Amino acid sequence: MSRIDDKKDMGTSFRKFDVDEFSENNFKEEDGDGGLVGSTDTGKNAEALISALKSAPLECKNQQVKDYARNVTQKILLSIKSNQIDEVLAQMDRDMIDVLMKYIYRGFEIPIKDSSSHLLTWHEKVYGINGIGSIVRVLTDSKRA
């Protein structure tokens, strides 16, 4: 019997856990005491993201500075849950959202573990607000994030 036939005979008994259990919507974070903590503070995350976008080193020639800013911004983006993105974006103007789109594309260029799907969610939301113009402005702008 071939190895493929062996796998067919196994059915689904090899599964040890329900993957749907690990959906982002079902995730509960525990604090040090083992109790449940409320959702992340959207206000602080929004503040941090806005601050990072306002201080983006777009004119800087030092690649290390740009890489550091990208890393910080990407960590902030990944710390904001998908259901909080609209609330955060509502606090930004068009220019700030364009800078955000630059960081989203930089995140696609240099992904970290499990970042691409979350960045795609950000991209979809930004596109919904600024449309194709945001993408064109980012791709044609010589000032990279």
N, C-alpha and C positions, 0 to 999 in steps of 0.2 A: 504494500500500500504506500502511496506517495505521501510526502509531507503535507501537501495541500489537502489530500483526502483526510488525513489525521485531523487537520484544523476544522474541516467541515463537520466531522463527527463530534467535535468538542461542543458545538453549539455556543451558547452564551455562558456556560457554567464557569468559564475562566475569569469572568468579570467579578472583581471583588468588591466594587463600590459603584454607586450611582453617580455618574458624572454630572447629571443635572443638579445635584446637590451643591456643586461648586460654582454655580452661576453667580455673577457679580451681584445680582438682585437679592440673592439669599445670603450674601456674606455678612457676617457679624464679627466685629473686631472686639477682642477681649482686652481689658486693661490688666494691670499687674495683680489685682485682687481676684481675677477670674470673673468679674462681673462684665456686663455688656456696657460698652461705651456708645454714646450717641454718634451720629454721623459726623464726618470731619467738618471743621469750621469753615464754611464756604467763604465767610467774610475775610478771614485771615489768608486763605488761599488766593482769593481774588486780589487782595491787597498785595500779596507777594508777587503775583503774576503781573499786575499792573506796574509795580515798581521795577520788576525785571525788564519789562517791555519799554518803559520810559528811559531806562538807563542802558539800553542795548548799545553795544559798541559798534554801531554801523560804520562809522568813519575810521575806526581803528585799523591800523595795519598789522598789529601784533596778533598772530594767529592763536597764541596761547590764551590771550585775553578773550578772543572770540569763542574759543572752544570751552573755556570756563563758563562764560555767559550762557552758551548753548546747553551745557550740562545742567546748570542751575535751573534754567528755564524749563528744560525737559523734565526734570524732577518735579517741578511745581505742576506742570501740565499733567503728569501721571498721577499726582496726588489728588487731583480734582476728579471726583466721580462723574461718570457720564450724565447722571441726572442733575448735576449741578452746573454743567457747562453753559446752558442758556442764561442762567442767573449771572454767571461771571461775565459772559460776553455782553450782557445788557449794560454793564458798567464801562464799556470801552467805546471810543470813537473809531471812525473808519481808518484813520492813520495807524492807530494802535493795533487794530485788527489786522492790518497789512503787515505790521512787524511780527505779529503773532503767526501769520501765515508763513513768513520767512523761517521762523523757528520750527514750524511744523514740517516744512520741506527739509530743513537741516536734520530734523529727527528721522525723516525717512532715509536720508543719505547715510546717517550714522546711527542705526537703531541700537537700542539696548534691549535686554531680554523682555519680551512681551510688550514692547512699546508700540508696535506698528498698528495693531487694531485700535488702541486708544487714540493714537494720532489720527487715524482715519475718521474716528468719531468727531474729533476736533475739526478736522478738515471739512467734513460734511456740514457741521454747524456754521463754520466761518463762511463757507460757500453759500449757505442759505441766507446769510446776512449781507455779504458784500458781493455775491455773484461772481461771474467769470472775471470781472474787473480786478478783483483781488489777486487772482492767479496770474493774470497778465502783468499787473504791476510788480509782483514778486519776481516773475521770471525775466522781466526786462530791466529791473533795477540793478545797477552796478554795485550798490551798497549791500553786501551780503551780511547776514546775521552770523 
